[in-house]
Amino acid sequence: MKKKKKIKSAAAVLIVLIVLAVAAIFFMVLSDREETEKVAPPRAAEKRAKPSAAESRAAAKTQPRAAKDAVPPPESGVGTEAAPSRTEGRQVAIIIDDIGQDMKPVRELLDIDANITFAVLPLLPHSREAAETLHRAGREILLHLPMEPLSYPKEKPGSGALFTDMNNEEILFQMERNMASVPYASGVNNHMGSKFMADEEKLTLVFREIKKRNLFFIDSRTTGNSKTQAAAQRARLRVASRKIFLDNERDYSRIYRILMEAARASDGNSPLIVIGHPYPETIRAVREAGKVFREQGIAIVPVSALLSKSKPEGAS
């Protein structure tokens, strides 16, 4: 009798254990399901955050147009001209002359996303301030060296000018003053100078001084009778020449068109150097053309980058 009771008790205990085990398994399954439901939405959200290639293509159709099309419609039908075809490795140097009289155009030009080169006139109210501001901004600086033009005295080259009737000591003294007023210059280009640039002896003296300071020279080509190459060979100075003037006419549409043509002319083999001035029309054209250049893979580079790449005649 007692034995039967023990068997019944053991069976009851076993049944209770089985029931508890089943309940535990059911609870675990239910908990796992709830946990899965909690975790699932974030994974789905993550998946939605990474659209498929098809979704990306569809979305691209609704995005703003490329930088080339973002340029405001230029005046006089400039916008109807085709932009230069995309060619990697094309480089253009843009030099802005006559810096130093006013800081406003300097600030406007620094706001442009382009590595413009700045040519600073000596001994002006803001020559040193401009050079220091540009240096802090990491821009290349040239001394824009005033020289005697054929039209003198009707046209005056300004403070710090070199004249052909100066003796060697006077020229070197003036060079020293000019250099001191434009710190951080890595090179020199001429301001006016149609008469001085045609004097090989005087120019050689200037080039030797520039060479001594480990600088380079960019010929602004204000005369067809320039002795740059001959003087550069004698002084063993690195030189290059301006190819295009942007703003002989202060017309935005024309300046913009010239920049587009310059981009097409850049073949990557010879230095393409263009020169402009801090006119509002030029600043606007450079800003808008720069957007097209970036879209087309054309880099605006410091003029020294083209100089070292090309190693023109007379370079050392």
Backbone torsions as a table, in degrees:
resi	resn	phi	psi	omega
1	MET	NA	-50.4	177.9
2	LYS	-60.7	-34.9	-178.5
3	LYS	-65.6	-39.6	179.9
4	LYS	-65.4	-39.1	179.0
5	LYS	-62.6	-40.3	179.4
6	LYS	-62.9	-41.1	-178.9
7	ILE	-64.3	-42.9	179.2
8	LYS	-63.4	-40.4	179.4
9	SER	-63.2	-43.3	-179.5
10	ALA	-64.4	-38.7	179.5
11	ALA	-65.2	-40.9	179.7
12	ALA	-62.8	-44.1	178.5
13	VAL	-61.3	-41.4	-179.4
14	LEU	-63.2	-41.5	179.5
15	ILE	-63.4	-43.5	178.8
16	VAL	-59.9	-43.7	179.5
17	LEU	-62.0	-41.5	179.6
18	ILE	-63.6	-44.2	179.3
19	VAL	-60.3	-44.2	178.8
20	LEU	-62.6	-41.3	-180.0
21	ALA	-63.5	-44.2	178.8
22	VAL	-62.4	-41.4	179.9
23	ALA	-63.6	-39.4	179.7
24	ALA	-64.9	-42.2	179.8
25	ILE	-63.8	-43.3	179.6
26	PHE	-60.9	-42.2	-179.9
27	PHE	-63.7	-41.6	179.6
28	MET	-64.3	-43.0	179.6
29	VAL	-62.5	-43.6	-179.4
30	LEU	-63.8	-42.0	179.7
31	SER	-64.2	-41.4	-179.2
32	ASP	-64.3	-36.0	179.2
33	ARG	-66.9	-43.1	178.9
34	GLU	-63.3	-40.6	-179.7
35	GLU	-64.6	-38.4	178.3
36	THR	-63.0	-40.6	180.0
37	GLU	-66.4	-34.1	178.4
38	LYS	-69.0	-39.3	-175.3
39	VAL	-79.1	-31.3	-172.2
40	ALA	-58.7	-44.6	-177.0
41	PRO	-58.9	-44.6	177.8
42	PRO	-58.7	-38.7	179.9
43	ARG	-63.8	-39.6	178.8
44	ALA	-65.1	-38.8	179.2
45	ALA	-64.2	-40.8	178.2
46	GLU	-61.8	-39.2	-179.0
47	LYS	-65.7	-39.1	178.9
48	ARG	-66.4	-28.5	-179.0
49	ALA	-69.9	-15.4	179.7
50	LYS	-116.1	87.4	-175.9
51	PRO	-64.2	157.1	177.1
52	SER	-72.8	171.1	178.7
53	ALA	-60.8	-38.8	179.4
54	ALA	-64.2	-42.0	177.9
55	GLU	-64.0	-39.8	179.2
56	SER	-61.3	-43.0	180.0
57	ARG	-65.2	-39.0	179.4
58	ALA	-66.7	-40.7	180.0
59	ALA	-66.5	-34.5	-177.9
60	ALA	-61.2	-29.5	-178.7
61	LYS	-66.9	-23.3	-178.2
62	THR	-96.0	-2.4	-178.1
63	GLN	-76.9	161.6	175.5
64	PRO	-58.6	153.1	-178.2
65	ARG	-68.5	164.8	-176.3
66	ALA	-63.0	162.9	-176.6
67	ALA	-55.6	-33.6	-178.9
68	LYS	-60.5	-41.8	-178.5
69	ASP	-79.1	-15.4	-178.0
70	ALA	-77.5	-12.7	179.3
71	VAL	-63.3	128.4	177.6
72	PRO	-56.3	146.3	-178.3
73	PRO	-55.5	111.4	-179.9
74	PRO	-65.1	160.9	-179.2
75	GLU	-75.6	161.3	173.7
76	SER	57.0	30.5	173.0
77	GLY	74.7	19.4	179.7
78	VAL	-61.9	-36.7	-175.8
79	GLY	-64.6	-14.4	-179.9
80	THR	-78.0	-12.2	179.5
81	GLU	-78.0	142.1	178.4
82	ALA	-69.7	140.1	175.9
83	ALA	-72.1	157.6	179.1
84	PRO	-60.6	143.6	179.5
85	SER	-64.6	149.1	-175.8
86	ARG	-69.2	120.1	178.0
87	THR	-139.6	109.4	-178.8
88	GLU	-63.0	144.0	173.7
89	GLY	94.3	-5.9	177.1
90	ARG	-71.5	139.5	-177.5
91	GLN	-135.6	140.6	177.8
92	VAL	-133.5	138.1	173.0
93	ALA	-105.6	128.9	176.8
94	ILE	-113.8	116.1	177.2
95	ILE	-103.0	129.1	173.8
96	ILE	-105.7	114.0	-177.8
97	ASP	-82.9	174.1	168.6
98	ASP	63.7	31.9	175.2
99	ILE	-80.4	143.7	174.9
100	GLY	132.6	-17.0	-179.0
101	GLN	-85.1	-31.6	-172.8
102	ASP	-148.7	139.6	-178.7
103	MET	-86.8	-17.6	-176.8
104	LYS	-58.6	-50.7	178.9
105	PRO	-64.7	-28.6	177.4
106	VAL	-62.5	-46.3	179.7
107	ARG	-64.6	-39.5	179.3
108	GLU	-65.2	-40.1	179.7
109	LEU	-69.8	-34.6	178.1
110	LEU	-69.0	-22.0	177.0
111	ASP	-74.6	-14.5	178.7
112	ILE	-79.4	133.9	-179.8
113	ASP	-80.2	72.1	-178.3
114	ALA	-157.0	144.4	-177.3
115	ASN	-86.4	69.0	-178.9
116	ILE	-73.0	147.4	173.3
117	THR	-99.1	137.5	-175.1
118	PHE	-114.1	126.6	177.6
119	ALA	-103.9	113.8	-171.0
120	VAL	-102.6	124.8	175.3
121	LEU	-71.2	144.1	-178.4
122	PRO	-82.2	157.2	167.7
123	LEU	60.3	29.7	173.9
124	LEU	-101.1	166.9	-176.2
125	PRO	-54.9	-31.3	-175.8
126	HIS	-122.3	22.6	-179.3
127	SER	-60.2	-54.2	-177.6
128	ARG	-67.9	-43.7	179.9
129	GLU	-59.8	-43.1	179.1
130	ALA	-62.8	-45.4	-179.4
131	ALA	-62.1	-42.0	-179.6
132	GLU	-68.1	-39.4	177.8
133	THR	-64.0	-44.6	-179.9
134	LEU	-66.2	-38.0	178.4
135	HIS	-62.9	-43.5	178.6
136	ARG	-63.9	-31.2	179.3
137	ALA	-82.2	-3.0	177.9
138	GLY	76.8	24.7	179.3
139	ARG	-95.9	150.9	178.8
140	GLU	-78.4	140.4	-175.0
141	ILE	-122.8	136.0	171.5
142	LEU	-115.7	148.3	165.7
143	LEU	-79.7	119.1	178.7
144	HIS	-89.1	92.2	-166.6
145	LEU	-82.3	115.0	179.7
146	PRO	-70.3	136.0	179.9
147	MET	-137.4	157.0	-176.0
148	GLU	-64.7	126.8	173.4
149	PRO	-92.3	162.6	175.8
150	LEU	-63.0	-25.9	-177.0
151	SER	-84.3	1.3	179.2
152	TYR	-66.4	139.0	8.4
153	PRO	-92.8	5.4	178.0
154	LYS	-59.8	-43.5	174.6
155	GLU	-111.5	126.1	-177.3
156	LYS	-104.6	133.1	-178.1
157	PRO	-75.9	-14.8	176.5
158	GLY	97.8	-174.0	-175.9
159	SER	-60.6	141.0	176.2
160	GLY	80.9	13.4	-174.4
161	ALA	-72.4	148.1	173.4
162	LEU	-99.7	135.3	-178.9
163	PHE	-121.7	151.7	-177.2
164	THR	-69.7	-19.0	178.6
165	ASP	-89.5	3.3	174.1
166	MET	-75.6	147.3	171.8
167	ASN	-84.9	175.0	-174.9
168	ASN	-59.3	-41.8	-178.5
169	GLU	-64.0	-40.4	179.7
170	GLU	-66.1	-40.4	179.2
171	ILE	-64.2	-45.9	-178.4
172	LEU	-67.7	-35.9	177.6
173	PHE	-64.5	-43.6	179.9
174	GLN	-67.4	-37.4	175.8
175	MET	-59.5	-42.5	179.9
176	GLU	-61.3	-45.7	179.0
177	ARG	-61.9	-43.5	-178.6
178	ASN	-64.4	-44.8	179.6
179	MET	-61.2	-40.2	-178.0
180	ALA	-66.2	-28.8	-177.4
181	SER	-84.3	-11.2	178.4
182	VAL	-127.0	79.0	-179.3
183	PRO	-67.9	159.9	175.3
184	TYR	71.6	11.6	178.5
185	ALA	-68.8	135.0	177.2
186	SER	-102.2	-8.8	179.6
187	GLY	-161.3	-176.4	-176.5
188	VAL	-137.1	143.0	165.6
189	ASN	-137.2	159.1	-172.6
190	ASN	-89.7	142.9	172.4
191	HIS	-105.7	119.9	-171.3
192	MET	58.9	-133.1	173.4
193	GLY	88.4	19.5	-179.2
194	SER	-61.3	-25.5	176.6
195	LYS	-89.2	-47.3	-177.1
196	PHE	-64.6	-40.1	-177.5
197	MET	-67.0	-14.9	178.2
198	ALA	-93.1	0.0	179.5
199	ASP	-100.3	99.0	-172.7
200	GLU	-62.1	-38.9	-178.3
201	GLU	-65.8	-48.1	179.7
202	LYS	-64.4	-40.7	-178.2
203	LEU	-66.9	-37.3	177.7
204	THR	-62.8	-40.3	176.5
205	LEU	-59.3	-46.0	178.9
206	VAL	-63.5	-42.7	-178.2
207	PHE	-65.4	-36.1	178.1
208	ARG	-66.0	-36.1	176.5
209	GLU	-67.4	-40.8	177.4
210	ILE	-63.9	-42.7	178.2
211	LYS	-61.2	-41.2	-179.7
212	LYS	-59.9	-31.6	-179.0
213	ARG	-90.7	7.1	178.3
214	ASN	60.5	39.7	177.0
215	LEU	-107.2	-179.2	176.1
216	PHE	-128.4	173.6	-177.6
217	PHE	-131.9	135.7	174.0
218	ILE	-113.1	119.7	178.5
219	ASP	-79.8	118.2	179.4
220	SER	-73.2	-8.6	176.8
221	ARG	58.3	55.6	176.0
222	THR	-86.6	-3.2	176.2
223	THR	-145.9	144.5	174.7
224	GLY	-76.6	-8.2	-178.6
225	ASN	-103.0	25.6	-178.1
226	SER	-63.0	138.4	177.8
227	LYS	-101.2	23.7	-176.2
228	THR	-55.1	-50.1	-174.9
229	GLN	-64.2	-43.7	-180.0
230	ALA	-64.6	-45.5	-179.7
231	ALA	-67.5	-37.0	179.3
232	ALA	-64.4	-38.4	177.4
233	GLN	-64.5	-40.9	179.5
234	ARG	-67.3	-38.1	-178.7
235	ALA	-90.5	-6.4	-175.9
236	ARG	52.6	52.0	-176.8
237	LEU	-107.5	141.9	174.2
238	ARG	-74.4	126.2	-178.9
239	VAL	-139.1	160.3	169.8
240	ALA	-152.6	169.7	-175.4
241	SER	-125.6	147.4	172.9
242	ARG	-63.3	136.4	177.7
243	LYS	-98.6	-37.2	-171.4
244	ILE	-137.9	136.2	166.8
245	PHE	-96.0	130.9	-176.4
246	LEU	-80.2	-39.7	-162.5
247	ASP	-131.6	46.4	168.6
248	ASN	-58.6	-30.5	171.3
249	GLU	-114.2	127.4	-177.8
250	ARG	-82.9	70.1	-178.3
251	ASP	-129.3	118.8	-175.1
252	TYR	-55.5	-47.9	-176.4
253	SER	-61.0	-41.9	-179.8
254	ARG	-67.4	-42.2	179.9
255	ILE	-63.2	-43.6	178.6
256	TYR	-60.3	-44.2	179.8
257	ARG	-62.4	-40.8	179.3
258	ILE	-62.3	-39.8	178.8
259	LEU	-64.5	-39.9	177.6
260	MET	-64.6	-40.6	178.3
261	GLU	-67.2	-36.0	177.9
262	ALA	-63.0	-40.0	179.1
263	ALA	-62.7	-39.6	178.1
264	ARG	-66.8	-33.7	-176.6
265	ALA	-76.2	-17.1	-177.8
266	SER	-73.7	109.7	-179.2
267	ASP	-103.3	1.5	177.9
268	GLY	81.7	-2.9	-177.8
269	ASN	-102.1	-40.5	179.2
270	SER	-113.1	151.2	-176.8
271	PRO	-66.9	127.3	176.8
272	LEU	-105.6	103.0	-174.7
273	ILE	-115.8	122.0	178.0
274	VAL	-117.7	146.5	-177.3
275	ILE	-124.2	135.5	174.6
276	GLY	-137.6	-172.2	-177.1
277	HIS	-130.9	162.6	-174.0
278	PRO	-79.2	49.4	175.5
279	TYR	-82.8	150.3	176.4
280	PRO	-56.2	-38.4	-179.8
281	GLU	-64.5	-39.9	179.8
282	THR	-69.6	-43.3	180.0
283	ILE	-59.7	-44.8	179.3
284	ARG	-62.7	-44.8	-178.3
285	ALA	-64.7	-41.2	178.7
286	VAL	-64.6	-40.2	179.3
287	ARG	-60.9	-48.5	-177.0
288	GLU	-71.8	-40.0	178.4
289	ALA	-65.3	-34.3	179.2
290	GLY	-59.5	-34.8	177.6
291	LYS	-64.0	-42.6	179.0
292	VAL	-67.0	-41.6	179.6
293	PHE	-57.7	-45.8	-179.5
294	ARG	-62.4	-42.3	179.1
295	GLU	-61.4	-34.3	-176.1
296	GLN	-94.2	4.6	177.8
297	GLY	74.5	26.2	178.5
298	ILE	-102.5	125.3	-175.9
299	ALA	-97.3	133.4	168.6
300	ILE	-90.0	117.2	-171.6
301	VAL	-121.3	158.2	172.6
302	PRO	-58.4	146.3	-175.1
303	VAL	-61.2	-29.4	179.7
304	SER	-63.6	-27.3	179.1
305	ALA	-65.0	-38.6	177.8
306	LEU	-74.1	-34.7	-179.2
307	LEU	-63.3	-47.5	-178.7
308	SER	-69.8	-28.1	-178.7
309	LYS	-73.6	-38.5	-172.4
310	SER	-89.2	-28.5	-174.8
311	LYS	44.4	69.2	-175.7
312	PRO	-67.7	169.7	179.7
313	GLU	-56.0	136.7	-179.8
314	GLY	92.3	-5.7	-179.1
315	ALA	-74.5	153.3	177.2
316	SER	-124.7	NA	NA
